[in-house]
């Protein structure tokens, strides 16, 4: 199996995991935003938001499952390996650490994008309607997912440098 084939499979598995998370966790929480007792303008805005989020996530899922090659090319996932083929016998510390950084970074991004989008929507809705109830800790609820997204992006982008640092 080549490195490229391995990452294609891995990205498709991550897409499937993302689909399951969206289906059973994210969509029910977003549909919970629909408050049928509220003003019609707020209701329309909420419906537009939910439809936008569903379309956005569907686009991400489609891209993950249909075009994993573009993701591999964008992040250059199949480069900087000692060998072009993955063999269980040839796994060394550097390859394992690089793959682990990619997996951890990918999951940090996927797990926290939903939380950040929901939190941003709540803050936006609060700014539009001052009577909308929101937790006093909403800034912390935005900071933590944003930091996790940033950390995931750093792990994906600088995985080679991080691997070389830990290899010393």
TIVO-2410 file (N, C-alpha, C; in nm, 3 decimals):
# residues 168
REC num residu      c1      c2      c3 atome chaine
REC   1      X   0.085  -0.117   0.000     N      A
REC   1      X   0.000   0.000   0.000    CA      A
REC   1      X   0.090   0.123   0.000     C      A
REC   2      X   0.061   0.216  -0.089     N      A
REC   2      X   0.140   0.338  -0.094    CA      A
REC   2      X   0.091   0.435   0.013     C      A
REC   3      X   0.174   0.534   0.041     N      A
REC   3      X   0.136   0.637   0.139    CA      A
REC   3      X   0.008   0.708   0.095     C      A
REC   4      X  -0.003   0.735  -0.034     N      A
REC   4      X  -0.119   0.805  -0.088    CA      A
REC   4      X  -0.246   0.721  -0.068     C      A
REC   5      X  -0.239   0.592  -0.095     N      A
REC   5      X  -0.355   0.505  -0.074    CA      A
REC   5      X  -0.394   0.500   0.073     C      A
REC   6      X  -0.295   0.494   0.159     N      A
REC   6      X  -0.323   0.492   0.303    CA      A
REC   6      X  -0.398   0.618   0.346     C      A
REC   7      X  -0.352   0.734   0.299     N      A
REC   7      X  -0.416   0.859   0.339    CA      A
REC   7      X  -0.554   0.875   0.274     C      A
REC   8      X  -0.574   0.819   0.155     N      A
REC   8      X  -0.708   0.820   0.096    CA      A
REC   8      X  -0.805   0.744   0.185     C      A
REC   9      X  -0.763   0.626   0.228     N      A
REC   9      X  -0.848   0.545   0.316    CA      A
REC   9      X  -0.871   0.618   0.448     C      A
REC  10      X  -0.766   0.675   0.503     N      A
REC  10      X  -0.777   0.744   0.631    CA      A
REC  10      X  -0.872   0.864   0.622     C      A
REC  11      X  -0.863   0.942   0.515     N      A
REC  11      X  -0.950   1.059   0.497    CA      A
REC  11      X  -1.095   1.015   0.479     C      A
REC  12      X  -1.118   0.907   0.407     N      A
REC  12      X  -1.255   0.857   0.391    CA      A
REC  12      X  -1.311   0.806   0.523     C      A
REC  13      X  -1.228   0.742   0.604     N      A
REC  13      X  -1.273   0.696   0.736    CA      A
REC  13      X  -1.304   0.816   0.825     C      A
REC  14      X  -1.222   0.919   0.820     N      A
REC  14      X  -1.248   1.040   0.896    CA      A
REC  14      X  -1.378   1.104   0.847     C      A
REC  15      X  -1.403   1.104   0.716     N      A
REC  15      X  -1.528   1.155   0.662    CA      A
REC  15      X  -1.648   1.078   0.713     C      A
REC  16      X  -1.635   0.946   0.719     N      A
REC  16      X  -1.743   0.863   0.774    CA      A
REC  16      X  -1.765   0.892   0.921     C      A
REC  17      X  -1.658   0.908   0.996     N      A
REC  17      X  -1.668   0.943   1.138    CA      A
REC  17      X  -1.736   1.080   1.154     C      A
REC  18      X  -1.697   1.175   1.070     N      A
REC  18      X  -1.756   1.308   1.072    CA      A
REC  18      X  -1.906   1.300   1.041     C      A
REC  19      X  -1.943   1.218   0.943     N      A
REC  19      X  -2.084   1.200   0.909    CA      A
REC  19      X  -2.164   1.146   1.028     C      A
REC  20      X  -2.109   1.049   1.097     N      A
REC  20      X  -2.177   0.991   1.214    CA      A
REC  20      X  -2.190   1.096   1.324     C      A
REC  21      X  -2.085   1.172   1.348     N      A
REC  21      X  -2.091   1.278   1.449    CA      A
REC  21      X  -2.197   1.382   1.413     C      A
REC  22      X  -2.201   1.420   1.288     N      A
REC  22      X  -2.298   1.521   1.243    CA      A
REC  22      X  -2.440   1.467   1.257     C      A
REC  23      X  -2.460   1.345   1.214     N      A
REC  23      X  -2.594   1.287   1.214    CA      A
REC  23      X  -2.650   1.270   1.354     C      A
REC  24      X  -2.568   1.224   1.448     N      A
REC  24      X  -2.621   1.190   1.580    CA      A
REC  24      X  -2.595   1.296   1.688     C      A
REC  25      X  -2.506   1.389   1.663     N      A
REC  25      X  -2.474   1.489   1.764    CA      A
REC  25      X  -2.505   1.630   1.719     C      A
REC  26      X  -2.449   1.669   1.608     N      A
REC  26      X  -2.456   1.808   1.566    CA      A
REC  26      X  -2.595   1.848   1.515     C      A
REC  27      X  -2.652   1.771   1.424     N      A
REC  27      X  -2.783   1.808   1.370    CA      A
REC  27      X  -2.892   1.817   1.476     C      A
REC  28      X  -2.901   1.720   1.569     N      A
REC  28      X  -3.003   1.738   1.673    CA      A
REC  28      X  -2.983   1.863   1.758     C      A
REC  29      X  -2.859   1.899   1.784     N      A
REC  29      X  -2.835   2.020   1.863    CA      A
REC  29      X  -2.870   2.146   1.784     C      A
REC  30      X  -2.848   2.145   1.652     N      A
REC  30      X  -2.882   2.260   1.571    CA      A
REC  30      X  -3.033   2.273   1.552     C      A
REC  31      X  -3.101   2.162   1.539     N      A
REC  31      X  -3.246   2.166   1.526    CA      A
REC  31      X  -3.308   2.214   1.657     C      A
REC  32      X  -3.238   2.192   1.767     N      A
REC  32      X  -3.285   2.242   1.896    CA      A
REC  32      X  -3.288   2.394   1.902     C      A
REC  33      X  -3.216   2.461   1.812     N      A
REC  33      X  -3.220   2.608   1.807    CA      A
REC  33      X  -3.355   2.660   1.758     C      A
REC  34      X  -3.426   2.576   1.686     N      A
REC  34      X  -3.556   2.619   1.634    CA      A
REC  34      X  -3.652   2.636   1.751     C      A
REC  35      X  -3.690   2.756   1.775     N      A
REC  35      X  -3.783   2.787   1.882    CA      A
REC  35      X  -3.913   2.829   1.816     C      A
REC  36      X  -4.008   2.740   1.819     N      A
REC  36      X  -4.133   2.764   1.746    CA      A
REC  36      X  -4.222   2.867   1.814     C      A
REC  37      X  -4.188   2.911   1.935     N      A
REC  37      X  -4.268   3.010   2.005    CA      A
REC  37      X  -4.214   3.152   1.986     C      A
REC  38      X  -4.110   3.168   1.907     N      A
REC  38      X  -4.047   3.300   1.894    CA      A
REC  38      X  -4.106   3.377   1.777     C      A
REC  39      X  -4.055   3.497   1.761     N      A
REC  39      X  -4.097   3.587   1.654    CA      A
REC  39      X  -4.066   3.525   1.518     C      A
REC  40      X  -4.147   3.557   1.417     N      A
REC  40      X  -4.130   3.496   1.285    CA      A
REC  40      X  -3.997   3.535   1.219     C      A
REC  41      X  -3.948   3.658   1.243     N      A
REC  41      X  -3.820   3.698   1.183    CA      A
REC  41      X  -3.705   3.620   1.245     C      A
REC  42      X  -3.712   3.595   1.374     N      A
REC  42      X  -3.609   3.514   1.440    CA      A
REC  42      X  -3.618   3.371   1.390     C      A
REC  43      X  -3.738   3.323   1.371     N      A
REC  43      X  -3.760   3.187   1.323    CA      A
REC  43      X  -3.701   3.170   1.182     C      A
REC  44      X  -3.723   3.267   1.095     N      A
REC  44      X  -3.669   3.260   0.959    CA      A
REC  44      X  -3.516   3.263   0.963     C      A
REC  45      X  -3.459   3.350   1.047     N      A
REC  45      X  -3.313   3.355   1.060    CA      A
REC  45      X  -3.256   3.224   1.110     C      A
REC  46      X  -3.323   3.161   1.204     N      A
REC  46      X  -3.276   3.034   1.257    CA      A
REC  46      X  -3.286   2.924   1.152     C      A
REC  47      X  -3.393   2.923   1.076     N      A
REC  47      X  -3.408   2.822   0.970    CA      A
REC  47      X  -3.300   2.841   0.864     C      A
REC  48      X  -3.273   2.966   0.828     N      A
REC  48      X  -3.166   2.994   0.731    CA      A
REC  48      X  -3.032   2.946   0.786     C      A
REC  49      X  -3.007   2.972   0.915     N      A
REC  49      X  -2.882   2.926   0.978    CA      A
REC  49      X  -2.871   2.774   0.972     C      A
REC  50      X  -2.976   2.703   1.011     N      A
REC  50      X  -2.972   2.556   1.013    CA      A
REC  50      X  -2.951   2.502   0.873     C      A
REC  51      X  -3.019   2.559   0.774     N      A
REC  51      X  -3.002   2.514   0.636    CA      A
REC  51      X  -2.859   2.542   0.588     C      A
REC  52      X  -2.805   2.660   0.621     N      A
REC  52      X  -2.668   2.693   0.584    CA      A
REC  52      X  -2.568   2.594   0.646     C      A
REC  53      X  -2.587   2.564   0.773     N      A
REC  53      X  -2.496   2.470   0.841    CA      A
REC  53      X  -2.507   2.331   0.778     C      A
REC  54      X  -2.627   2.287   0.747     N      A
REC  54      X  -2.645   2.156   0.685    CA      A
REC  54      X  -2.576   2.153   0.548     C      A
REC  55      X  -2.592   2.258   0.469     N      A
REC  55      X  -2.525   2.264   0.339    CA      A
REC  55      X  -2.373   2.270   0.353     C      A
REC  56      X  -2.325   2.346   0.449     N      A
REC  56      X  -2.181   2.357   0.473    CA      A
REC  56      X  -2.121   2.222   0.511     C      A
REC  57      X  -2.185   2.155   0.603     N      A
REC  57      X  -2.134   2.026   0.650    CA      A
REC  57      X  -2.147   1.921   0.540     C      A
REC  58      X  -2.254   1.926   0.464     N      A
REC  58      X  -2.269   1.833   0.352    CA      A
REC  58      X  -2.156   1.855   0.251     C      A
REC  59      X  -2.121   1.981   0.228     N      A
REC  59      X  -2.009   2.011   0.138    CA      A
REC  59      X  -1.878   1.955   0.189     C      A
REC  60      X  -1.854   1.969   0.318     N      A
REC  60      X  -1.730   1.914   0.377    CA      A
REC  60      X  -1.729   1.763   0.364     C      A
REC  61      X  -1.841   1.698   0.396     N      A
REC  61      X  -1.848   1.552   0.386    CA      A
REC  61      X  -1.827   1.505   0.243     C      A
REC  62      X  -1.891   1.573   0.150     N      A
REC  62      X  -1.876   1.537   0.009    CA      A
REC  62      X  -1.730   1.552  -0.034     C      A
REC  63      X  -1.668   1.660   0.006     N      A
REC  63      X  -1.528   1.684  -0.029    CA      A
REC  63      X  -1.437   1.579   0.033     C      A
REC  64      X  -1.461   1.542   0.159     N      A
REC  64      X  -1.377   1.441   0.226    CA      A
REC  64      X  -1.388   1.305   0.158     C      A
REC  65      X  -1.508   1.268   0.121     N      A
REC  65      X  -1.527   1.133   0.067    CA      A
REC  65      X  -1.501   1.129  -0.084     C      A
REC  66      X  -1.534   1.233  -0.156     N      A
REC  66      X  -1.521   1.232  -0.301    CA      A
REC  66      X  -1.381   1.273  -0.349     C      A
REC  67      X  -1.317   1.366  -0.281     N      A
REC  67      X  -1.189   1.419  -0.328    CA      A
REC  67      X  -1.078   1.411  -0.222     C      A
REC  68      X  -1.048   1.293  -0.170     N      A
REC  68      X  -0.938   1.286  -0.072    CA      A
REC  68      X  -0.803   1.320  -0.134     C      A
REC  69      X  -0.790   1.303  -0.267     N      A
REC  69      X  -0.663   1.336  -0.333    CA      A
REC  69      X  -0.630   1.485  -0.320     C      A
REC  70      X  -0.732   1.569  -0.328     N      A
REC  70      X  -0.709   1.713  -0.316    CA      A
REC  70      X  -0.663   1.751  -0.176     C      A
REC  71      X  -0.715   1.683  -0.076     N      A
REC  71      X  -0.671   1.708   0.062    CA      A
REC  71      X  -0.528   1.661   0.078     C      A
REC  72      X  -0.496   1.546   0.021     N      A
REC  72      X  -0.359   1.494   0.028    CA      A
REC  72      X  -0.263   1.590  -0.041     C      A
REC  73      X  -0.303   1.644  -0.156     N      A
REC  73      X  -0.218   1.739  -0.228    CA      A
REC  73      X  -0.207   1.872  -0.153     C      A
REC  74      X  -0.317   1.918  -0.093     N      A
REC  74      X  -0.316   2.046  -0.022    CA      A
REC  74      X  -0.220   2.043   0.097     C      A
REC  75      X  -0.229   1.937   0.177     N      A
REC  75      X  -0.144   1.927   0.296    CA      A
REC  75      X  -0.016   1.849   0.271     C      A
REC  76      X   0.001   1.797   0.149     N      A
REC  76      X   0.119   1.719   0.112    CA      A
REC  76      X   0.140   1.604   0.210     C      A
REC  77      X   0.032   1.531   0.235     N      A
REC  77      X   0.035   1.424   0.335    CA      A
REC  77      X   0.122   1.306   0.292     C      A
REC  78      X   0.135   1.282   0.163     N      A
REC  78      X   0.209   1.165   0.118    CA      A
REC  78      X   0.358   1.194   0.096     C      A
REC  79      X   0.401   1.313   0.131     N      A
REC  79      X   0.542   1.348   0.112    CA      A
REC  79      X   0.617   1.344   0.243     C      A
REC  80      X   0.748   1.351   0.235     N      A
REC  80      X   0.839   1.354   0.350    CA      A
REC  80      X   0.840   1.224   0.429     C      A
REC  81      X   0.812   1.115   0.362     N      A
REC  81      X   0.827   0.984   0.423    CA      A
REC  81      X   0.953   0.922   0.365     C      A
REC  82      X   1.016   0.835   0.443     N      A
REC  82      X   1.140   0.772   0.397    CA      A
REC  82      X   1.115   0.681   0.277     C      A
REC  83      X   0.999   0.614   0.278     N      A
REC  83      X   0.966   0.523   0.169    CA      A
REC  83      X   0.828   0.557   0.116     C      A
REC  84      X   0.802   0.519  -0.010     N      A
REC  84      X   0.673   0.548  -0.072    CA      A
REC  84      X   0.567   0.443  -0.043     C      A
REC  85      X   0.607   0.330   0.010     N      A
REC  85      X   0.513   0.224   0.043    CA      A
REC  85      X   0.508   0.206   0.194     C      A
REC  86      X   0.388   0.176   0.241     N      A
REC  86      X   0.371   0.152   0.384    CA      A
REC  86      X   0.371   0.002   0.405     C      A
REC  87      X   0.462  -0.040   0.485     N      A
REC  87      X   0.472  -0.181   0.523    CA      A
REC  87      X   0.481  -0.187   0.674     C      A
REC  88      X   0.411  -0.278   0.730     N      A
REC  88      X   0.413  -0.288   0.877    CA      A
REC  88      X   0.554  -0.314   0.927     C      A
REC  89      X   0.631  -0.387   0.851     N      A
REC  89      X   0.769  -0.416   0.891    CA      A
REC  89      X   0.857  -0.291   0.886     C      A
REC  90      X   0.823  -0.195   0.801     N      A
REC  90      X   0.907  -0.078   0.781    CA      A
REC  90      X   0.862   0.044   0.860     C      A
REC  91      X   0.769   0.029   0.951     N      A
REC  91      X   0.725   0.144   1.030    CA      A
REC  91      X   0.836   0.180   1.127     C      A
REC  92      X   0.882   0.303   1.117     N      A
REC  92      X   0.980   0.351   1.213    CA      A
REC  92      X   0.915   0.459   1.298     C      A
REC  93      X   0.990   0.511   1.391     N      A
REC  93      X   0.937   0.608   1.486    CA      A
REC  93      X   0.889   0.735   1.415     C      A
REC  94      X   0.962   0.779   1.315     N      A
REC  94      X   0.926   0.902   1.244    CA      A
REC  94      X   0.793   0.887   1.170     C      A
REC  95      X   0.773   0.775   1.101     N      A
REC  95      X   0.648   0.753   1.029    CA      A
REC  95      X   0.529   0.743   1.123     C      A
REC  96      X   0.547   0.673   1.232     N      A
REC  96      X   0.438   0.658   1.328    CA      A
REC  96      X   0.403   0.792   1.390     C      A
REC  97      X   0.502   0.871   1.425     N      A
REC  97      X   0.477   1.002   1.485    CA      A
REC  97      X   0.410   1.096   1.385     C      A
REC  98      X   0.450   1.092   1.260     N      A
REC  98      X   0.389   1.176   1.157    CA      A
REC  98      X   0.242   1.139   1.137     C      A
REC  99      X   0.214   1.012   1.128     N      A
REC  99      X   0.076   0.967   1.112    CA      A
REC  99      X  -0.007   1.001   1.235     C      A
REC 100      X   0.050   0.987   1.353     N      A
REC 100      X  -0.022   1.022   1.475    CA      A
REC 100      X  -0.054   1.171   1.481     C      A
REC 101      X   0.039   1.254   1.439     N      A
REC 101      X   0.013   1.399   1.436    CA      A
REC 101      X  -0.098   1.434   1.338     C      A
REC 102      X  -0.101   1.367   1.224     N      A
REC 102      X  -0.206   1.391   1.125    CA      A
REC 102      X  -0.342   1.349   1.181     C      A
REC 103      X  -0.347   1.234   1.244     N      A
REC 103      X  -0.474   1.185   1.300    CA      A
REC 103      X  -0.522   1.276   1.413     C      A
REC 104      X  -0.433   1.312   1.503     N      A
REC 104      X  -0.471   1.397   1.616    CA      A
REC 104      X  -0.515   1.535   1.566     C      A
REC 105      X  -0.438   1.593   1.475     N      A
REC 105      X  -0.474   1.724   1.421    CA      A
REC 105      X  -0.607   1.721   1.347     C      A
REC 106      X  -0.630   1.617   1.270     N      A
REC 106      X  -0.756   1.603   1.197    CA      A
REC 106      X  -0.875   1.590   1.291     C      A
REC 107      X  -0.861   1.511   1.395     N      A
REC 107      X  -0.971   1.497   1.490    CA      A
REC 107      X  -0.995   1.624   1.570     C      A
REC 108      X  -0.890   1.696   1.603     N      A
REC 108      X  -0.909   1.824   1.672    CA      A
REC 108      X  -0.990   1.921   1.586     C      A
REC 109      X  -0.959   1.925   1.459     N      A
REC 109      X  -1.032   2.014   1.369    CA      A
REC 109      X  -1.177   1.969   1.355     C      A
REC 110      X  -1.197   1.842   1.329     N      A
REC 110      X  -1.332   1.791   1.305    CA      A
REC 110      X  -1.420   1.800   1.430     C      A
REC 111      X  -1.364   1.767   1.545     N      A
REC 111      X  -1.443   1.769   1.667    CA      A
REC 111      X  -1.483   1.909   1.712     C      A
REC 112      X  -1.401   2.008   1.684     N      A
REC 112      X  -1.426   2.141   1.739    CA      A
REC 112      X  -1.490   2.239   1.644     C      A
REC 113      X  -1.497   2.209   1.517     N      A
REC 113      X  -1.559   2.303   1.424    CA      A
REC 113      X  -1.709   2.316   1.452     C      A
REC 114      X  -1.772   2.205   1.489     N      A
REC 114      X  -1.915   2.210   1.521    CA      A
REC 114      X  -1.942   2.297   1.643     C      A
REC 115      X  -1.864   2.279   1.747     N      A
REC 115      X  -1.883   2.355   1.870    CA      A
REC 115      X  -1.860   2.504   1.847     C      A
REC 116      X  -1.758   2.535   1.770     N      A
REC 116      X  -1.729   2.676   1.743    CA      A
REC 116      X  -1.840   2.741   1.661     C      A
REC 117      X  -1.890   2.672   1.559     N      A
REC 117      X  -1.999   2.728   1.479    CA      A
REC 117      X  -2.125   2.749   1.563     C      A
REC 118      X  -2.157   2.654   1.650     N      A
REC 118      X  -2.274   2.670   1.737    CA      A
REC 118      X  -2.256   2.788   1.832     C      A
REC 119      X  -2.138   2.799   1.892     N      A
REC 119      X  -2.112   2.910   1.983    CA      A
REC 119      X  -2.117   3.045   1.914     C      A
REC 120      X  -2.062   3.052   1.794     N      A
REC 120      X  -2.068   3.178   1.718    CA      A
REC 120      X  -2.211   3.215   1.684     C      A
REC 121      X  -2.291   3.115   1.652     N      A
REC 121      X  -2.432   3.144   1.622    CA      A
REC 121      X  -2.504   3.197   1.747     C      A
REC 122      X  -2.477   3.137   1.862     N      A
REC 122      X  -2.541   3.184   1.985    CA      A
REC 122      X  -2.502   3.328   2.016     C      A
REC 123      X  -2.375   3.361   1.998     N      A
REC 123      X  -2.331   3.499   2.021    CA      A
REC 123      X  -2.397   3.593   1.921     C      A
REC 124      X  -2.405   3.551   1.796     N      A
REC 124      X  -2.472   3.634   1.694    CA      A
REC 124      X  -2.620   3.653   1.729     C      A
REC 125      X  -2.683   3.546   1.770     N      A
REC 125      X  -2.825   3.556   1.804    CA      A
REC 125      X  -2.846   3.646   1.926     C      A
REC 126      X  -2.756   3.639   2.022     N      A
REC 126      X  -2.764   3.726   2.139    CA      A
REC 126      X  -2.746   3.872   2.099     C      A
REC 127      X  -2.659   3.898   2.003     N      A
REC 127      X  -2.638   4.036   1.959    CA      A
REC 127      X  -2.760   4.091   1.885     C      A
REC 128      X  -2.835   4.004   1.820     N      A
REC 128      X  -2.956   4.046   1.749    CA      A
REC 128      X  -3.076   4.061   1.843     C      A
REC 129      X  -3.078   3.982   1.949     N      A
REC 129      X  -3.190   3.983   2.043    CA      A
REC 129      X  -3.133   3.984   2.184     C      A
REC 130      X  -3.125   4.099   2.250     N      A
REC 130      X  -3.064   4.106   2.383    CA      A
REC 130      X  -3.136   4.022   2.489     C      A
REC 131      X  -3.260   3.984   2.463     N      A
REC 131      X  -3.334   3.904   2.560    CA      A
REC 131      X  -3.310   3.754   2.542     C      A
REC 132      X  -3.232   3.718   2.438     N      A
REC 132      X  -3.203   3.577   2.415    CA      A
REC 132      X  -3.115   3.524   2.527     C      A
REC 133      X  -3.158   3.416   2.594     N      A
REC 133      X  -3.077   3.365   2.706    CA      A
REC 133      X  -2.949   3.298   2.656     C      A
REC 134      X  -2.840   3.335   2.718     N      A
REC 134      X  -2.711   3.274   2.683    CA      A
REC 134      X  -2.629   3.265   2.811     C      A
REC 135      X  -2.547   3.166   2.817     N      A
REC 135      X  -2.465   3.143   2.935    CA      A
REC 135      X  -2.364   3.257   2.952     C      A
REC 136      X  -2.331   3.283   3.076     N      A
REC 136      X  -2.230   3.386   3.105    CA      A
REC 136      X  -2.091   3.341   3.062     C      A
REC 137      X  -2.071   3.212   3.047     N      A
REC 137      X  -1.941   3.157   3.009    CA      A
REC 137      X  -1.932   3.135   2.859     C      A
REC 138      X  -2.005   3.212   2.781     N      A
REC 138      X  -2.005   3.190   2.637    CA      A
REC 138      X  -1.871   3.222   2.573     C      A
REC 139      X  -1.796   3.315   2.629     N      A
REC 139      X  -1.664   3.345   2.572    CA      A
REC 139      X  -1.568   3.229   2.591     C      A
REC 140      X  -1.576   3.161   2.703     N      A
REC 140      X  -1.493   3.042   2.725    CA      A
REC 140      X  -1.537   2.931   2.631     C      A
REC 141      X  -1.668   2.921   2.608     N      A
REC 141      X  -1.720   2.820   2.517    CA      A
REC 141      X  -1.675   2.846   2.374     C      A
REC 142      X  -1.635   2.967   2.341     N      A
REC 142      X  -1.581   2.997   2.208    CA      A
REC 142      X  -1.429   2.985   2.203     C      A
REC 143      X  -1.364   3.020   2.311     N      A
REC 143      X  -1.217   3.020   2.313    CA      A
REC 143      X  -1.161   2.879   2.305     C      A
REC 144      X  -1.218   2.786   2.381     N      A
REC 144      X  -1.163   2.650   2.383    CA      A
REC 144      X  -1.172   2.580   2.247     C      A
REC 145      X  -1.287   2.581   2.180     N      A
REC 145      X  -1.288   2.519   2.047    CA      A
REC 145      X  -1.198   2.592   1.947     C      A
REC 146      X  -1.190   2.724   1.958     N      A
REC 146      X  -1.103   2.799   1.867    CA      A
REC 146      X  -0.957   2.760   1.889     C      A
REC 147      X  -0.917   2.746   2.015     N      A
REC 147      X  -0.780   2.702   2.044    CA      A
REC 147      X  -0.755   2.561   1.995     C      A
REC 148      X  -0.853   2.473   2.011     N      A
REC 148      X  -0.837   2.337   1.961    CA      A
REC 148      X  -0.828   2.333   1.809     C      A
REC 149      X  -0.906   2.417   1.741     N      A
REC 149      X  -0.896   2.427   1.595    CA      A
REC 149      X  -0.758   2.478   1.553     C      A
REC 150      X  -0.710   2.578   1.624     N      A
REC 150      X  -0.578   2.632   1.595    CA      A
REC 150      X  -0.470   2.526   1.618     C      A
REC 151      X  -0.480   2.454   1.729     N      A
REC 151      X  -0.383   2.348   1.759    CA      A
REC 151      X  -0.388   2.239   1.652     C      A
REC 152      X  -0.508   2.198   1.611     N      A
REC 152      X  -0.521   2.097   1.506    CA      A
REC 152      X  -0.459   2.144   1.375     C      A
REC 153      X  -0.483   2.270   1.340     N      A
REC 153      X  -0.423   2.325   1.219    CA      A
REC 153      X  -0.271   2.330   1.227     C      A
REC 154      X  -0.219   2.366   1.343     N      A
REC 154      X  -0.073   2.369   1.362    CA      A
REC 154      X  -0.015   2.229   1.349     C      A
REC 155      X  -0.082   2.131   1.411     N      A
REC 155      X  -0.032   1.993   1.402    CA      A
REC 155      X  -0.033   1.942   1.258     C      A
REC 156      X  -0.135   1.978   1.182     N      A
REC 156      X  -0.141   1.934   1.042    CA      A
REC 156      X  -0.038   2.007   0.956     C      A
REC 157      X  -0.022   2.135   0.980     N      A
REC 157      X   0.066   2.215   0.895    CA      A
REC 157      X   0.213   2.192   0.926     C      A
REC 158      X   0.247   2.185   1.053     N      A
REC 158      X   0.388   2.176   1.093    CA      A
REC 158      X   0.425   2.037   1.142     C      A
REC 159      X   0.362   1.933   1.091     N      A
REC 159      X   0.389   1.797   1.139    CA      A
REC 159      X   0.532   1.753   1.114     C      A
REC 160      X   0.591   1.797   1.002     N      A
REC 160      X   0.729   1.758   0.973    CA      A
REC 160      X   0.825   1.819   1.074     C      A
REC 161      X   0.807   1.947   1.104     N      A
REC 161      X   0.893   2.014   1.202    CA      A
REC 161      X   0.876   1.953   1.341     C      A
REC 162      X   0.753   1.923   1.378     N      A
REC 162      X   0.726   1.864   1.509    CA      A
REC 162      X   0.787   1.725   1.517     C      A
REC 163      X   0.774   1.647   1.410     N      A
REC 163      X   0.834   1.514   1.407    CA      A
REC 163      X   0.985   1.522   1.418     C      A
REC 164      X   1.046   1.614   1.346     N      A
REC 164      X   1.193   1.630   1.355    CA      A
REC 164      X   1.235   1.674   1.494     C      A
REC 165      X   1.156   1.759   1.559     N      A
REC 165      X   1.188   1.803   1.695    CA      A
REC 165      X   1.185   1.686   1.793     C      A
REC 166      X   1.084   1.602   1.783     N      A
REC 166      X   1.073   1.489   1.876    CA      A
REC 166      X   1.167   1.376   1.841     C      A
REC 167      X   1.218   1.374   1.720     N      A
REC 167      X   1.308   1.268   1.678    CA      A
REC 167      X   1.450   1.289   1.734     C      A
REC 168      X   1.482   1.412   1.771     N      A
REC 168      X   1.617   1.442   1.823    CA      A
REC 168      X   1.643   1.378   1.956     C      A
***
